[in-house]
Amino acid sequence: MGASGLPLLIVFLLVVGFLLSPPQEPVPGAGSFAIVGRPAPDFSLTGLGGPWRLSDHLGRPMVLSFWTTWCGACKGDLEVLQEFYAAYGDRFEVVAICPEHWREVPRIAAQYGITFPVLYDPGAMVTGRYELLEHLRYPFTVFVDANGRVTGAWPVGLRDVDFLVELLGRAGISMSP
């Protein structure tokens, strides 16, 4: 091989290396949710189990689910979150935040066997501080590390617990105790 073939070989090896390397999964929500990488805004809301304040739960990672009563995908998320909470609730805080139709929430929570906190956000004031978009969309889920920093956000429904665990890992939140 002559000197003129060396650059071609280098380019070929770089292309092959790129194609064979595993893809790097981006942090969920980075680039589309401005809150990713920022401290989680503290809030205090009341829900089915009484008052709940974010800052009282620092020290454990959190999954904050923002949902509505009319959204089918949101109700699917409630099922996934309850299954996750049953398996990992000793290590994670799981909280569902609903901004509307609060009178329907107790029935929905009972229907899906929800045992984690479900909070009412009248006027979507807390919801808006987390999504930071012109028009709110549901469902969306925010991942907060044990230090209170938002490490990821997911803008659509959760498929299943394994997918939620994958998202948490991509957001830099370990499943280890």
C-alpha positions in Angstrom: 0.0 0.0 0.0 1.4 3.3 -1.0 1.2 6.7 0.8 -1.9 7.6 -1.2 -3.8 4.6 0.1 -3.1 5.3 3.8 -5.7 8.2 4.2 -8.3 6.0 2.5 -7.6 3.1 4.9 -7.8 5.5 7.9 -11.2 6.8 6.7 -12.4 3.3 6.1 -11.4 2.2 9.6 -13.0 5.2 11.2 -16.3 4.6 9.3 -16.3 0.9 10.3 -15.5 1.8 14.0 -18.3 4.3 14.0 -20.8 1.8 12.5 -19.8 -1.0 15.0 -19.7 1.2 18.1 -22.9 1.1 20.3 -25.0 4.2 19.9 -24.8 6.7 22.8 -28.3 7.2 24.2 -28.9 10.8 25.0 -30.2 11.9 28.3 -34.0 11.7 28.2 -35.4 15.2 27.6 -32.1 17.0 27.2 -32.6 19.6 24.5 -36.4 19.5 24.7 -37.0 20.1 28.4 -35.2 23.2 29.6 -35.4 22.0 33.2 -33.0 19.0 32.6 -29.8 19.7 34.4 -31.3 22.3 36.7 -32.3 22.0 40.4 -35.9 20.7 40.8 -38.2 23.6 41.8 -39.4 23.0 45.3 -43.2 22.7 45.7 -45.8 21.8 48.3 -49.1 20.4 47.2 -51.9 18.5 48.9 -53.2 15.2 47.6 -55.1 12.1 48.5 -52.7 11.3 51.3 -52.4 14.9 52.6 -49.6 17.5 52.1 -46.4 16.6 50.3 -43.3 18.8 49.8 -40.5 18.0 47.4 -37.7 19.2 49.7 -38.8 16.9 52.5 -37.9 13.9 50.2 -34.4 14.9 49.1 -31.9 12.0 49.6 -33.9 9.6 47.4 -34.3 9.7 43.7 -37.8 10.8 42.5 -40.1 10.0 39.6 -42.6 12.8 39.1 -45.4 12.0 36.8 -47.6 14.8 35.4 -50.9 13.5 34.1 -54.6 14.3 33.5 -57.8 12.4 34.1 -58.9 12.5 30.4 -55.6 11.1 29.0 -55.5 7.4 28.2 -51.7 7.2 28.0 -51.6 8.9 31.5 -53.7 6.2 33.0 -51.3 3.6 31.4 -48.5 5.4 33.1 -50.2 5.1 36.5 -50.2 1.3 36.0 -46.5 1.3 35.2 -45.7 3.6 38.0 -47.6 1.5 40.5 -45.8 -1.6 39.4 -42.5 0.3 39.7 -43.4 1.6 43.1 -44.3 -1.9 44.3 -40.8 -3.1 43.3 -38.7 0.0 44.1 -40.7 2.2 46.5 -38.2 1.5 49.3 -35.6 3.3 47.2 -37.5 5.8 45.1 -40.1 8.5 45.6 -42.9 8.2 43.0 -45.4 11.0 42.8 -48.3 11.7 40.4 -49.3 15.3 39.9 -52.7 16.2 38.4 -53.8 19.7 37.6 -57.5 19.3 36.8 -60.7 17.4 37.4 -59.6 16.6 40.9 -63.0 15.1 41.9 -62.3 12.2 39.4 -58.9 11.4 40.9 -59.9 9.3 43.9 -61.9 7.0 41.7 -59.1 6.7 39.2 -56.5 6.1 41.9 -58.7 3.4 43.4 -59.3 1.8 40.0 -55.6 1.5 39.3 -54.7 0.5 42.9 -52.4 3.5 43.4 -50.5 3.5 46.7 -48.0 6.3 46.0 -48.8 10.0 46.5 -51.2 11.6 44.1 -51.2 15.4 44.3 -53.5 18.2 43.1 -51.9 21.1 41.2 -54.7 23.6 40.8 -54.0 25.9 37.8 -51.0 23.7 36.8 -48.6 26.1 38.5 -46.2 23.4 39.5 -46.7 21.5 36.2 -45.8 24.6 34.3 -42.6 25.1 36.3 -41.4 21.6 35.3 -42.4 21.5 31.6 -41.5 25.0 30.7 -43.3 24.9 27.3 -45.8 27.2 25.8 -48.5 24.5 25.8 -48.6 21.8 28.4 -48.8 18.3 27.1 -49.5 15.1 29.0 -48.2 12.7 30.2 -44.7 13.7 31.0 -42.4 12.3 33.6 -39.5 14.0 35.3 -36.5 12.3 36.9 -34.9 13.9 40.0 -31.7 12.6 41.5 -31.2 12.3 45.3 -29.6 15.7 45.4 -32.7 17.4 43.9 -31.4 17.9 40.4 -33.5 17.2 37.3 -31.5 14.6 35.4 -34.1 13.7 32.7 -37.6 14.0 31.4 -39.8 11.9 29.2 -42.4 13.6 27.1 -44.8 10.7 26.3 -46.2 7.6 27.9 -44.1 4.9 29.6 -44.2 1.5 28.0 -43.5 -0.7 31.0 -41.3 -0.9 34.1 -38.3 -2.1 32.1 -38.5 0.9 29.9 -38.8 3.2 33.0 -35.7 1.6 34.5 -33.9 2.1 31.2 -34.9 5.8 31.2 -33.7 6.2 34.8 -30.3 4.7 33.9 -30.0 7.0 30.8 -30.8 9.9 33.2 -27.9 8.8 35.4 -30.0 7.5 38.3 -28.8 4.1 39.6 -31.2 1.4 40.5 -28.8 0.1 43.2 -29.7 0.7 46.8 
